[in-house]
């Protein structure tokens, strides 16, 4: 599966995914940090990548309907901060 990791998650998340056979890039890898959500969503859509983020804006299916966007993953409800994400996934 193809993933893009948001700037609010540790870059180690992409390494973890790559180590498990996935194609994973970070927002930082592509120099997209600070870009508006709509730009990131459009790039993920164009690249056919699922987006992993702590940004709850991406969980709004009215703005990012699942039938128009590759899976938008918002871990904010289950994982409150990037350090917790690392502990959760043992990075």
C-alpha positions as CSV (number, residue, x, y, z in Angstrom):
1,X,0.0,0.0,0.0
2,X,1.1,3.6,-0.6
3,X,1.2,6.0,2.3
4,X,2.0,9.7,3.0
5,X,2.9,10.6,6.5
6,X,2.0,14.0,7.8
7,X,4.4,16.4,9.4
8,X,2.7,16.0,12.7
9,X,3.9,12.4,12.9
10,X,7.5,11.2,13.4
11,X,9.4,10.3,10.3
12,X,10.1,6.9,11.8
13,X,6.5,6.0,10.9
14,X,7.4,5.9,7.2
15,X,10.5,3.7,8.0
16,X,8.2,1.3,9.9
17,X,5.8,1.1,7.0
18,X,8.7,0.6,4.5
19,X,10.2,-2.1,6.6
20,X,6.8,-3.9,6.3
21,X,6.8,-3.7,2.5
22,X,4.8,-0.5,2.0
23,X,5.6,2.5,-0.2
24,X,5.7,5.3,2.4
25,X,6.8,9.0,2.0
26,X,6.6,11.8,4.5
27,X,5.4,15.4,3.8
28,X,8.9,16.4,4.7
29,X,10.4,14.0,2.0
30,X,8.5,16.0,-0.6
31,X,9.0,19.5,0.9
32,X,5.3,19.8,1.5
33,X,5.4,20.9,5.2
34,X,3.2,23.8,5.9
35,X,1.0,23.3,2.8
36,X,-2.8,23.7,3.2
37,X,-4.8,20.6,3.9
38,X,-6.5,20.8,0.6
39,X,-3.2,20.7,-1.2
40,X,-1.9,17.7,0.7
41,X,-5.2,15.9,0.1
42,X,-5.0,16.6,-3.7
43,X,-1.4,15.4,-3.8
44,X,-2.3,12.2,-1.9
45,X,-5.3,11.7,-4.3
46,X,-3.0,12.2,-7.4
47,X,-0.4,9.8,-6.0
48,X,-3.0,7.3,-4.8
49,X,-1.7,7.4,-1.3
50,X,-3.4,6.9,2.1
51,X,-2.7,9.8,4.3
52,X,-1.7,9.2,8.0
53,X,-2.1,12.3,10.2
54,X,-3.1,13.5,13.7
55,X,-5.0,16.3,12.0
56,X,-8.7,15.9,12.7
57,X,-9.7,18.0,9.7
58,X,-9.0,15.0,7.6
59,X,-11.6,13.0,9.5
60,X,-14.4,15.2,8.2
61,X,-16.0,13.1,5.5
62,X,-17.9,16.0,4.2
63,X,-14.7,17.7,3.2
64,X,-12.8,14.5,2.3
65,X,-15.4,12.0,1.2
66,X,-14.1,8.4,1.2
67,X,-15.4,7.8,-2.3
68,X,-13.2,10.6,-3.6
69,X,-10.1,10.3,-1.5
70,X,-7.8,7.4,-0.9
71,X,-8.2,6.3,2.7
72,X,-7.5,9.3,5.0
73,X,-6.3,8.0,8.3
74,X,-6.7,10.2,11.3
75,X,-5.2,8.6,14.4
76,X,-6.0,11.6,16.6
77,X,-8.9,9.9,18.4
78,X,-6.8,6.9,19.3
79,X,-3.4,8.4,19.5
80,X,-3.1,11.9,21.1
81,X,0.4,12.8,20.2
82,X,3.4,11.8,18.1
83,X,5.4,10.3,21.0
84,X,2.4,8.1,21.9
85,X,2.2,7.0,18.2
86,X,5.8,5.8,18.5
87,X,5.1,3.9,21.6
88,X,1.9,2.4,20.2
89,X,3.8,1.2,17.1
90,X,7.0,0.5,19.0
91,X,9.1,2.8,16.8
